Amino acid sequence: MKAPPTPQKEGPRINRDIRIPEIQLIDAEGQNRGVVNTTDALAIAEEAGLDLVEIVPNAKPPVCKILDYGRFRFLEQKKQAEARKRQKIVEVKEIKLRPGIDDHDYDVKMKAIRRFFIEGDKVKITLRFRGREMAHQDIGYRLLERVKAETAQMAKVEAEPSMEGRQMVMVLAPR
């Protein structure tokens, strides 16, 4: 019978979990103490009332630092939360057009498209055909080419105009 595998702990190894005989030690003041025996490093950490934390486990020998582990975990969580907050989620905004769109309506739609690019979002342009408009798909294609030409400075074409049922679709992404 085999013993069940020990569960892997999240985060860096601390104190007695570090089982390597020798480590590169950085003390509480940030001074490099060089290669030290692990038991000596643990004694130094306990004497200071702090923890021995493995910072770079893949180095030869691993780099460990004497610090307050609770504070270290708190600061790491704070960094991760800040990184998540700064992360921009790219959305795909949809603009719907018709082949016989009027100039003013077209200008309003173009203003919205430019605003979406400034915000960093992708734009999916959907051109819907109804009834007999299906016979004049070239008008719709020319309209999408006009949009592509007007947004060429600030956007690149991610998906060329293509028919999907009764709709012609094109996707633009900000540069």
MODELLER restraints for C-alpha pairs under 7 A, 6 or more apart:
rsr = mdl.restraints
at = mdl.atoms
rsr.add(forms.Gaussian(group=physical.xy_distance, feature=features.Distance(at['CA:12:A'], at['CA:53:A']), mean=6.75, stdev=0.5))
rsr.add(forms.Gaussian(group=physical.xy_distance, feature=features.Distance(at['CA:12:A'], at['CA:54:A']), mean=5.75, stdev=0.5))
rsr.add(forms.Gaussian(group=physical.xy_distance, feature=features.Distance(at['CA:12:A'], at['CA:55:A']), mean=6.80, stdev=0.5))
rsr.add(forms.Gaussian(group=physical.xy_distance, feature=features.Distance(at['CA:13:A'], at['CA:53:A']), mean=6.15, stdev=0.5))
rsr.add(forms.Gaussian(group=physical.xy_distance, feature=features.Distance(at['CA:13:A'], at['CA:54:A']), mean=5.49, stdev=0.5))
rsr.add(forms.Gaussian(group=physical.xy_distance, feature=features.Distance(at['CA:14:A'], at['CA:51:A']), mean=6.83, stdev=0.5))
rsr.add(forms.Gaussian(group=physical.xy_distance, feature=features.Distance(at['CA:14:A'], at['CA:52:A']), mean=5.57, stdev=0.5))
rsr.add(forms.Gaussian(group=physical.xy_distance, feature=features.Distance(at['CA:14:A'], at['CA:53:A']), mean=4.53, stdev=0.5))
rsr.add(forms.Gaussian(group=physical.xy_distance, feature=features.Distance(at['CA:14:A'], at['CA:54:A']), mean=6.18, stdev=0.5))
rsr.add(forms.Gaussian(group=physical.xy_distance, feature=features.Distance(at['CA:15:A'], at['CA:42:A']), mean=6.47, stdev=0.5))
rsr.add(forms.Gaussian(group=physical.xy_distance, feature=features.Distance(at['CA:15:A'], at['CA:51:A']), mean=6.09, stdev=0.5))
rsr.add(forms.Gaussian(group=physical.xy_distance, feature=features.Distance(at['CA:15:A'], at['CA:52:A']), mean=4.93, stdev=0.5))
rsr.add(forms.Gaussian(group=physical.xy_distance, feature=features.Distance(at['CA:15:A'], at['CA:53:A']), mean=6.50, stdev=0.5))
rsr.add(forms.Gaussian(group=physical.xy_distance, feature=features.Distance(at['CA:20:A'], at['CA:38:A']), mean=6.94, stdev=0.5))
rsr.add(forms.Gaussian(group=physical.xy_distance, feature=features.Distance(at['CA:21:A'], at['CA:37:A']), mean=6.02, stdev=0.5))
rsr.add(forms.Gaussian(group=physical.xy_distance, feature=features.Distance(at['CA:21:A'], at['CA:38:A']), mean=5.57, stdev=0.5))
rsr.add(forms.Gaussian(group=physical.xy_distance, feature=features.Distance(at['CA:22:A'], at['CA:35:A']), mean=6.49, stdev=0.5))
rsr.add(forms.Gaussian(group=physical.xy_distance, feature=features.Distance(at['CA:22:A'], at['CA:36:A']), mean=5.62, stdev=0.5))
rsr.add(forms.Gaussian(group=physical.xy_distance, feature=features.Distance(at['CA:22:A'], at['CA:37:A']), mean=4.53, stdev=0.5))
rsr.add(forms.Gaussian(group=physical.xy_distance, feature=features.Distance(at['CA:22:A'], at['CA:38:A']), mean=5.27, stdev=0.5))
rsr.add(forms.Gaussian(group=physical.xy_distance, feature=features.Distance(at['CA:22:A'], at['CA:61:A']), mean=6.63, stdev=0.5))
rsr.add(forms.Gaussian(group=physical.xy_distance, feature=features.Distance(at['CA:23:A'], at['CA:35:A']), mean=5.45, stdev=0.5))
rsr.add(forms.Gaussian(group=physical.xy_distance, feature=features.Distance(at['CA:23:A'], at['CA:36:A']), mean=5.53, stdev=0.5))
rsr.add(forms.Gaussian(group=physical.xy_distance, feature=features.Distance(at['CA:23:A'], at['CA:37:A']), mean=6.39, stdev=0.5))
rsr.add(forms.Gaussian(group=physical.xy_distance, feature=features.Distance(at['CA:23:A'], at['CA:38:A']), mean=6.06, stdev=0.5))
rsr.add(forms.Gaussian(group=physical.xy_distance, feature=features.Distance(at['CA:23:A'], at['CA:61:A']), mean=5.18, stdev=0.5))
rsr.add(forms.Gaussian(group=physical.xy_distance, feature=features.Distance(at['CA:23:A'], at['CA:62:A']), mean=5.31, stdev=0.5))
rsr.add(forms.Gaussian(group=physical.xy_distance, feature=features.Distance(at['CA:23:A'], at['CA:63:A']), mean=5.98, stdev=0.5))
rsr.add(forms.Gaussian(group=physical.xy_distance, feature=features.Distance(at['CA:23:A'], at['CA:64:A']), mean=6.56, stdev=0.5))
rsr.add(forms.Gaussian(group=physical.xy_distance, feature=features.Distance(at['CA:24:A'], at['CA:34:A']), mean=5.30, stdev=0.5))
rsr.add(forms.Gaussian(group=physical.xy_distance, feature=features.Distance(at['CA:24:A'], at['CA:35:A']), mean=4.39, stdev=0.5))
rsr.add(forms.Gaussian(group=physical.xy_distance, feature=features.Distance(at['CA:24:A'], at['CA:36:A']), mean=6.17, stdev=0.5))
rsr.add(forms.Gaussian(group=physical.xy_distance, feature=features.Distance(at['CA:24:A'], at['CA:61:A']), mean=5.94, stdev=0.5))
rsr.add(forms.Gaussian(group=physical.xy_distance, feature=features.Distance(at['CA:24:A'], at['CA:62:A']), mean=5.97, stdev=0.5))
rsr.add(forms.Gaussian(group=physical.xy_distance, feature=features.Distance(at['CA:24:A'], at['CA:63:A']), mean=4.62, stdev=0.5))
rsr.add(forms.Gaussian(group=physical.xy_distance, feature=features.Distance(at['CA:24:A'], at['CA:64:A']), mean=6.04, stdev=0.5))
rsr.add(forms.Gaussian(group=physical.xy_distance, feature=features.Distance(at['CA:25:A'], at['CA:32:A']), mean=6.09, stdev=0.5))
rsr.add(forms.Gaussian(group=physical.xy_distance, feature=features.Distance(at['CA:25:A'], at['CA:33:A']), mean=5.32, stdev=0.5))
rsr.add(forms.Gaussian(group=physical.xy_distance, feature=features.Distance(at['CA:25:A'], at['CA:34:A']), mean=5.73, stdev=0.5))
rsr.add(forms.Gaussian(group=physical.xy_distance, feature=features.Distance(at['CA:25:A'], at['CA:35:A']), mean=6.27, stdev=0.5))
rsr.add(forms.Gaussian(group=physical.xy_distance, feature=features.Distance(at['CA:25:A'], at['CA:36:A']), mean=6.34, stdev=0.5))
rsr.add(forms.Gaussian(group=physical.xy_distance, feature=features.Distance(at['CA:25:A'], at['CA:63:A']), mean=6.09, stdev=0.5))
rsr.add(forms.Gaussian(group=physical.xy_distance, feature=features.Distance(at['CA:25:A'], at['CA:64:A']), mean=5.16, stdev=0.5))
rsr.add(forms.Gaussian(group=physical.xy_distance, feature=features.Distance(at['CA:25:A'], at['CA:65:A']), mean=5.82, stdev=0.5))
rsr.add(forms.Gaussian(group=physical.xy_distance, feature=features.Distance(at['CA:26:A'], at['CA:32:A']), mean=4.50, stdev=0.5))
rsr.add(forms.Gaussian(group=physical.xy_distance, feature=features.Distance(at['CA:26:A'], at['CA:33:A']), mean=5.72, stdev=0.5))
rsr.add(forms.Gaussian(group=physical.xy_distance, feature=features.Distance(at['CA:26:A'], at['CA:64:A']), mean=6.25, stdev=0.5))
rsr.add(forms.Gaussian(group=physical.xy_distance, feature=features.Distance(at['CA:26:A'], at['CA:65:A']), mean=4.66, stdev=0.5))
rsr.add(forms.Gaussian(group=physical.xy_distance, feature=features.Distance(at['CA:26:A'], at['CA:66:A']), mean=6.45, stdev=0.5))
rsr.add(forms.Gaussian(group=physical.xy_distance, feature=features.Distance(at['CA:27:A'], at['CA:33:A']), mean=6.81, stdev=0.5))
rsr.add(forms.Gaussian(group=physical.xy_distance, feature=features.Distance(at['CA:27:A'], at['CA:65:A']), mean=5.84, stdev=0.5))
rsr.add(forms.Gaussian(group=physical.xy_distance, feature=features.Distance(at['CA:27:A'], at['CA:66:A']), mean=5.07, stdev=0.5))
rsr.add(forms.Gaussian(group=physical.xy_distance, feature=features.Distance(at['CA:28:A'], at['CA:66:A']), mean=5.02, stdev=0.5))
rsr.add(forms.Gaussian(group=physical.xy_distance, feature=features.Distance(at['CA:28:A'], at['CA:67:A']), mean=5.69, stdev=0.5))
rsr.add(forms.Gaussian(group=physical.xy_distance, feature=features.Distance(at['CA:42:A'], at['CA:52:A']), mean=6.27, stdev=0.5))
rsr.add(forms.Gaussian(group=physical.xy_distance, feature=features.Distance(at['CA:45:A'], at['CA:51:A']), mean=5.59, stdev=0.5))
rsr.add(forms.Gaussian(group=physical.xy_distance, feature=features.Distance(at['CA:45:A'], at['CA:52:A']), mean=5.94, stdev=0.5))
rsr.add(forms.Gaussian(group=physical.xy_distance, feature=features.Distance(at['CA:45:A'], at['CA:66:A']), mean=5.85, stdev=0.5))
rsr.add(forms.Gaussian(group=physical.xy_distance, feature=features.Distance(at['CA:50:A'], at['CA:66:A']), mean=6.37, stdev=0.5))
rsr.add(forms.Gaussian(group=physical.xy_distance, feature=features.Distance(at['CA:50:A'], at['CA:67:A']), mean=5.41, stdev=0.5))
rsr.add(forms.Gaussian(group=physical.xy_distance, feature=features.Distance(at['CA:50:A'], at['CA:68:A']), mean=5.14, stdev=0.5))
rsr.add(forms.Gaussian(group=physical.xy_distance, feature=features.Distance(at['CA:51:A'], at['CA:66:A']), mean=5.59, stdev=0.5))
rsr.add(forms.Gaussian(group=physical.xy_distance, feature=features.Distance(at['CA:51:A'], at['CA:67:A']), mean=5.39, stdev=0.5))
rsr.add(forms.Gaussian(group=physical.xy_distance, feature=features.Distance(at['CA:51:A'], at['CA:68:A']), mean=5.64, stdev=0.5))
rsr.add(forms.Gaussian(group=physical.xy_distance, feature=features.Distance(at['CA:51:A'], at['CA:69:A']), mean=5.94, stdev=0.5))
rsr.add(forms.Gaussian(group=physical.xy_distance, feature=features.Distance(at['CA:52:A'], at['CA:64:A']), mean=6.46, stdev=0.5))
rsr.add(forms.Gaussian(group=physical.xy_distance, feature=features.Distance(at['CA:52:A'], at['CA:65:A']), mean=5.72, stdev=0.5))
rsr.add(forms.Gaussian(group=physical.xy_distance, feature=features.Distance(at['CA:52:A'], at['CA:66:A']), mean=4.66, stdev=0.5))
rsr.add(forms.Gaussian(group=physical.xy_distance, feature=features.Distance(at['CA:52:A'], at['CA:67:A']), mean=6.51, stdev=0.5))
rsr.add(forms.Gaussian(group=physical.xy_distance, feature=features.Distance(at['CA:53:A'], at['CA:64:A']), mean=5.37, stdev=0.5))
rsr.add(forms.Gaussian(group=physical.xy_distance, feature=features.Distance(at['CA:53:A'], at['CA:65:A']), mean=5.32, stdev=0.5))
rsr.add(forms.Gaussian(group=physical.xy_distance, feature=features.Distance(at['CA:53:A'], at['CA:66:A']), mean=6.27, stdev=0.5))
rsr.add(forms.Gaussian(group=physical.xy_distance, feature=features.Distance(at['CA:54:A'], at['CA:63:A']), mean=6.07, stdev=0.5))
rsr.add(forms.Gaussian(group=physical.xy_distance, feature=features.Distance(at['CA:54:A'], at['CA:64:A']), mean=4.23, stdev=0.5))
rsr.add(forms.Gaussian(group=physical.xy_distance, feature=features.Distance(at['CA:54:A'], at['CA:65:A']), mean=6.46, stdev=0.5))
rsr.add(forms.Gaussian(group=physical.xy_distance, feature=features.Distance(at['CA:55:A'], at['CA:63:A']), mean=5.67, stdev=0.5))
rsr.add(forms.Gaussian(group=physical.xy_distance, feature=features.Distance(at['CA:55:A'], at['CA:64:A']), mean=5.28, stdev=0.5))
rsr.add(forms.Gaussian(group=physical.xy_distance, feature=features.Distance(at['CA:55:A'], at['CA:65:A']), mean=6.58, stdev=0.5))
rsr.add(forms.Gaussian(group=physical.xy_distance, feature=features.Distance(at['CA:56:A'], at['CA:62:A']), mean=5.70, stdev=0.5))
rsr.add(forms.Gaussian(group=physical.xy_distance, feature=features.Distance(at['CA:56:A'], at['CA:63:A']), mean=4.97, stdev=0.5))
rsr.add(forms.Gaussian(group=physical.xy_distance, feature=features.Distance(at['CA:56:A'], at['CA:64:A']), mean=6.95, stdev=0.5))
rsr.add(forms.Gaussian(group=physical.xy_distance, feature=features.Distance(at['CA:57:A'], at['CA:63:A']), mean=6.49, stdev=0.5))
rsr.add(forms.Gaussian(group=physical.xy_distance, feature=features.Distance(at['CA:90:A'], at['CA:120:A']), mean=6.72, stdev=0.5))
rsr.add(forms.Gaussian(group=physical.xy_distance, feature=features.Distance(at['CA:90:A'], at['CA:121:A']), mean=5.29, stdev=0.5))
rsr.add(forms.Gaussian(group=physical.xy_distance, feature=features.Distance(at['CA:90:A'], at['CA:122:A']), mean=6.93, stdev=0.5))
rsr.add(forms.Gaussian(group=physical.xy_distance, feature=features.Distance(at['CA:91:A'], at['CA:121:A']), mean=5.18, stdev=0.5))
rsr.add(forms.Gaussian(group=physical.xy_distance, feature=features.Distance(at['CA:91:A'], at['CA:122:A']), mean=6.16, stdev=0.5))
rsr.add(forms.Gaussian(group=physical.xy_distance, feature=features.Distance(at['CA:92:A'], at['CA:121:A']), mean=5.96, stdev=0.5))
rsr.add(forms.Gaussian(group=physical.xy_distance, feature=features.Distance(at['CA:92:A'], at['CA:122:A']), mean=4.66, stdev=0.5))
rsr.add(forms.Gaussian(group=physical.xy_distance, feature=features.Distance(at['CA:92:A'], at['CA:123:A']), mean=5.45, stdev=0.5))
rsr.add(forms.Gaussian(group=physical.xy_distance, feature=features.Distance(at['CA:92:A'], at['CA:124:A']), mean=6.49, stdev=0.5))
rsr.add(forms.Gaussian(group=physical.xy_distance, feature=features.Distance(at['CA:93:A'], at['CA:121:A']), mean=6.80, stdev=0.5))
rsr.add(forms.Gaussian(group=physical.xy_distance, feature=features.Distance(at['CA:93:A'], at['CA:122:A']), mean=6.11, stdev=0.5))
rsr.add(forms.Gaussian(group=physical.xy_distance, feature=features.Distance(at['CA:93:A'], at['CA:123:A']), mean=4.79, stdev=0.5))
rsr.add(forms.Gaussian(group=physical.xy_distance, feature=features.Distance(at['CA:93:A'], at['CA:124:A']), mean=6.01, stdev=0.5))
rsr.add(forms.Gaussian(group=physical.xy_distance, feature=features.Distance(at['CA:94:A'], at['CA:123:A']), mean=5.68, stdev=0.5))
rsr.add(forms.Gaussian(group=physical.xy_distance, feature=features.Distance(at['CA:94:A'], at['CA:124:A']), mean=4.66, stdev=0.5))
rsr.add(forms.Gaussian(group=physical.xy_distance, feature=features.Distance(at['CA:94:A'], at['CA:125:A']), mean=5.81, stdev=0.5))
rsr.add(forms.Gaussian(group=physical.xy_distance, feature=features.Distance(at['CA:95:A'], at['CA:124:A']), mean=6.24, stdev=0.5))
rsr.add(forms.Gaussian(group=physical.xy_distance, feature=features.Distance(at['CA:95:A'], at['CA:125:A']), mean=4.89, stdev=0.5))
rsr.add(forms.Gaussian(group=physical.xy_distance, feature=features.Distance(at['CA:95:A'], at['CA:126:A']), mean=6.13, stdev=0.5))
rsr.add(forms.Gaussian(group=physical.xy_distance, feature=features.Distance(at['CA:96:A'], at['CA:125:A']), mean=5.97, stdev=0.5))
rsr.add(forms.Gaussian(group=physical.xy_distance, feature=features.Distance(at['CA:96:A'], at['CA:126:A']), mean=4.79, stdev=0.5))
rsr.add(forms.Gaussian(group=physical.xy_distance, feature=features.Distance(at['CA:96:A'], at['CA:127:A']), mean=5.90, stdev=0.5))
rsr.add(forms.Gaussian(group=physical.xy_distance, feature=features.Distance(at['CA:97:A'], at['CA:126:A']), mean=6.09, stdev=0.5))
rsr.add(forms.Gaussian(group=physical.xy_distance, feature=features.Distance(at['CA:97:A'], at['CA:127:A']), mean=4.74, stdev=0.5))
rsr.add(forms.Gaussian(group=physical.xy_distance, feature=features.Distance(at['CA:97:A'], at['CA:128:A']), mean=6.50, stdev=0.5))
rsr.add(forms.Gaussian(group=physical.xy_distance, feature=features.Distance(at['CA:98:A'], at['CA:127:A']), mean=5.38, stdev=0.5))
rsr.add(forms.Gaussian(group=physical.xy_distance, feature=features.Distance(at['CA:98:A'], at['CA:128:A']), mean=5.53, stdev=0.5))
rsr.add(forms.Gaussian(group=physical.xy_distance, feature=features.Distance(at['CA:98:A'], at['CA:129:A']), mean=6.71, stdev=0.5))
rsr.add(forms.Gaussian(group=physical.xy_distance, feature=features.Distance(at['CA:99:A'], at['CA:127:A']), mean=6.85, stdev=0.5))
rsr.add(forms.Gaussian(group=physical.xy_distance, feature=features.Distance(at['CA:99:A'], at['CA:139:A']), mean=6.25, stdev=0.5))
rsr.add(forms.Gaussian(group=physical.xy_distance, feature=features.Distance(at['CA:99:A'], at['CA:140:A']), mean=5.04, stdev=0.5))
rsr.add(forms.Gaussian(group=physical.xy_distance, feature=features.Distance(at['CA:113:A'], at['CA:123:A']), mean=6.92, stdev=0.5))
rsr.add(forms.Gaussian(group=physical.xy_distance, feature=features.Distance(at['CA:117:A'], at['CA:174:A']), mean=5.29, stdev=0.5))
rsr.add(forms.Gaussian(group=physical.xy_distance, feature=features.Distance(at['CA:120:A'], at['CA:174:A']), mean=6.21, stdev=0.5))
rsr.add(forms.Gaussian(group=physical.xy_distance, feature=features.Distance(at['CA:121:A'], at['CA:174:A']), mean=6.88, stdev=0.5))
rsr.add(forms.Gaussian(group=physical.xy_distance, feature=features.Distance(at['CA:122:A'], at['CA:172:A']), mean=5.83, stdev=0.5))
rsr.add(forms.Gaussian(group=physical.xy_distance, feature=features.Distance(at['CA:122:A'], at['CA:173:A']), mean=4.50, stdev=0.5))
rsr.add(forms.Gaussian(group=physical.xy_distance, feature=features.Distance(at['CA:122:A'], at['CA:174:A']), mean=6.37, stdev=0.5))
rsr.add(forms.Gaussian(group=physical.xy_distance, feature=features.Distance(at['CA:123:A'], at['CA:171:A']), mean=5.75, stdev=0.5))
rsr.add(forms.Gaussian(group=physical.xy_distance, feature=features.Distance(at['CA:123:A'], at['CA:172:A']), mean=5.20, stdev=0.5))
rsr.add(forms.Gaussian(group=physical.xy_distance, feature=features.Distance(at['CA:123:A'], at['CA:173:A']), mean=6.39, stdev=0.5))
rsr.add(forms.Gaussian(group=physical.xy_distance, feature=features.Distance(at['CA:124:A'], at['CA:169:A']), mean=6.98, stdev=0.5))
rsr.add(forms.Gaussian(group=physical.xy_distance, feature=features.Distance(at['CA:124:A'], at['CA:170:A']), mean=5.84, stdev=0.5))
rsr.add(forms.Gaussian(group=physical.xy_distance, feature=features.Distance(at['CA:124:A'], at['CA:171:A']), mean=4.39, stdev=0.5))
rsr.add(forms.Gaussian(group=physical.xy_distance, feature=features.Distance(at['CA:124:A'], at['CA:172:A']), mean=6.38, stdev=0.5))
rsr.add(forms.Gaussian(group=physical.xy_distance, feature=features.Distance(at['CA:125:A'], at['CA:169:A']), mean=5.73, stdev=0.5))
rsr.add(forms.Gaussian(group=physical.xy_distance, feature=features.Distance(at['CA:125:A'], at['CA:170:A']), mean=5.26, stdev=0.5))
rsr.add(forms.Gaussian(group=physical.xy_distance, feature=features.Distance(at['CA:125:A'], at['CA:171:A']), mean=6.17, stdev=0.5))
rsr.add(forms.Gaussian(group=physical.xy_distance, feature=features.Distance(at['CA:126:A'], at['CA:167:A']), mean=6.44, stdev=0.5))
rsr.add(forms.Gaussian(group=physical.xy_distance, feature=features.Distance(at['CA:126:A'], at['CA:168:A']), mean=5.89, stdev=0.5))
rsr.add(forms.Gaussian(group=physical.xy_distance, feature=features.Distance(at['CA:126:A'], at['CA:169:A']), mean=4.73, stdev=0.5))
rsr.add(forms.Gaussian(group=physical.xy_distance, feature=features.Distance(at['CA:126:A'], at['CA:170:A']), mean=6.76, stdev=0.5))
rsr.add(forms.Gaussian(group=physical.xy_distance, feature=features.Distance(at['CA:127:A'], at['CA:140:A']), mean=6.87, stdev=0.5))
rsr.add(forms.Gaussian(group=physical.xy_distance, feature=features.Distance(at['CA:127:A'], at['CA:167:A']), mean=5.45, stdev=0.5))
rsr.add(forms.Gaussian(group=physical.xy_distance, feature=features.Distance(at['CA:127:A'], at['CA:168:A']), mean=5.01, stdev=0.5))
rsr.add(forms.Gaussian(group=physical.xy_distance, feature=features.Distance(at['CA:127:A'], at['CA:169:A']), mean=6.31, stdev=0.5))
rsr.add(forms.Gaussian(group=physical.xy_distance, feature=features.Distance(at['CA:128:A'], at['CA:166:A']), mean=6.19, stdev=0.5))
rsr.add(forms.Gaussian(group=physical.xy_distance, feature=features.Distance(at['CA:128:A'], at['CA:167:A']), mean=4.52, stdev=0.5))
rsr.add(forms.Gaussian(group=physical.xy_distance, feature=features.Distance(at['CA:128:A'], at['CA:168:A']), mean=6.56, stdev=0.5))
rsr.add(forms.Gaussian(group=physical.xy_distance, feature=features.Distance(at['CA:129:A'], at['CA:166:A']), mean=5.51, stdev=0.5))
rsr.add(forms.Gaussian(group=physical.xy_distance, feature=features.Distance(at['CA:129:A'], at['CA:167:A']), mean=5.97, stdev=0.5))
rsr.add(forms.Gaussian(group=physical.xy_distance, feature=features.Distance(at['CA:154:A'], at['CA:174:A']), mean=5.98, stdev=0.5))
rsr.add(forms.Gaussian(group=physical.xy_distance, feature=features.Distance(at['CA:154:A'], at['CA:175:A']), mean=5.68, stdev=0.5))
rsr.add(forms.Gaussian(group=physical.xy_distance, feature=features.Distance(at['CA:155:A'], at['CA:172:A']), mean=6.17, stdev=0.5))
rsr.add(forms.Gaussian(group=physical.xy_distance, feature=features.Distance(at['CA:155:A'], at['CA:173:A']), mean=5.42, stdev=0.5))
rsr.add(forms.Gaussian(group=physical.xy_distance, feature=features.Distance(at['CA:155:A'], at['CA:174:A']), mean=4.28, stdev=0.5))
rsr.add(forms.Gaussian(group=physical.xy_distance, feature=features.Distance(at['CA:155:A'], at['CA:175:A']), mean=4.96, stdev=0.5))
rsr.add(forms.Gaussian(group=physical.xy_distance, feature=features.Distance(at['CA:156:A'], at['CA:172:A']), mean=5.69, stdev=0.5))
rsr.add(forms.Gaussian(group=physical.xy_distance, feature=features.Distance(at['CA:156:A'], at['CA:173:A']), mean=5.46, stdev=0.5))
rsr.add(forms.Gaussian(group=physical.xy_distance, feature=features.Distance(at['CA:156:A'], at['CA:174:A']), mean=6.27, stdev=0.5))
rsr.add(forms.Gaussian(group=physical.xy_distance, feature=features.Distance(at['CA:156:A'], at['CA:175:A']), mean=6.11, stdev=0.5))
rsr.add(forms.Gaussian(group=physical.xy_distance, feature=features.Distance(at['CA:157:A'], at['CA:171:A']), mean=6.21, stdev=0.5))
rsr.add(forms.Gaussian(group=physical.xy_distance, feature=features.Distance(at['CA:157:A'], at['CA:172:A']), mean=4.59, stdev=0.5))
rsr.add(forms.Gaussian(group=physical.xy_distance, feature=features.Distance(at['CA:157:A'], at['CA:173:A']), mean=6.36, stdev=0.5))
rsr.add(forms.Gaussian(group=physical.xy_distance, feature=features.Distance(at['CA:158:A'], at['CA:171:A']), mean=5.35, stdev=0.5))
rsr.add(forms.Gaussian(group=physical.xy_distance, feature=features.Distance(at['CA:158:A'], at['CA:172:A']), mean=5.25, stdev=0.5))
rsr.add(forms.Gaussian(group=physical.xy_distance, feature=features.Distance(at['CA:158:A'], at['CA:173:A']), mean=6.12, stdev=0.5))
rsr.add(forms.Gaussian(group=physical.xy_distance, feature=features.Distance(at['CA:159:A'], at['CA:170:A']), mean=5.45, stdev=0.5))
rsr.add(forms.Gaussian(group=physical.xy_distance, feature=features.Distance(at['CA:159:A'], at['CA:171:A']), mean=4.85, stdev=0.5))
rsr.add(forms.Gaussian(group=physical.xy_distance, feature=features.Distance(at['CA:159:A'], at['CA:172:A']), mean=6.94, stdev=0.5))
rsr.add(forms.Gaussian(group=physical.xy_distance, feature=features.Distance(at['CA:160:A'], at['CA:170:A']), mean=5.38, stdev=0.5))
rsr.add(forms.Gaussian(group=physical.xy_distance, feature=features.Distance(at['CA:160:A'], at['CA:171:A']), mean=6.94, stdev=0.5))
rsr.add(forms.Gaussian(group=physical.xy_distance, feature=features.Distance(at['CA:161:A'], at['CA:168:A']), mean=6.22, stdev=0.5))
rsr.add(forms.Gaussian(group=physical.xy_distance, feature=features.Distance(at['CA:161:A'], at['CA:169:A']), mean=5.30, stdev=0.5))
rsr.add(forms.Gaussian(group=physical.xy_distance, feature=features.Distance(at['CA:161:A'], at['CA:170:A']), mean=4.45, stdev=0.5))
rsr.add(forms.Gaussian(group=physical.xy_distance, feature=features.Distance(at['CA:162:A'], at['CA:168:A']), mean=5.33, stdev=0.5))
rsr.add(forms.Gaussian(group=physical.xy_distance, feature=features.Distance(at['CA:162:A'], at['CA:169:A']), mean=5.45, stdev=0.5))
rsr.add(forms.Gaussian(group=physical.xy_distance, feature=features.Distance(at['CA:162:A'], at['CA:170:A']), mean=6.71, stdev=0.5))
rsr.add(forms.Gaussian(group=physical.xy_distance, feature=features.Distance(at['CA:163:A'], at['CA:169:A']), mean=6.35, stdev=0.5))
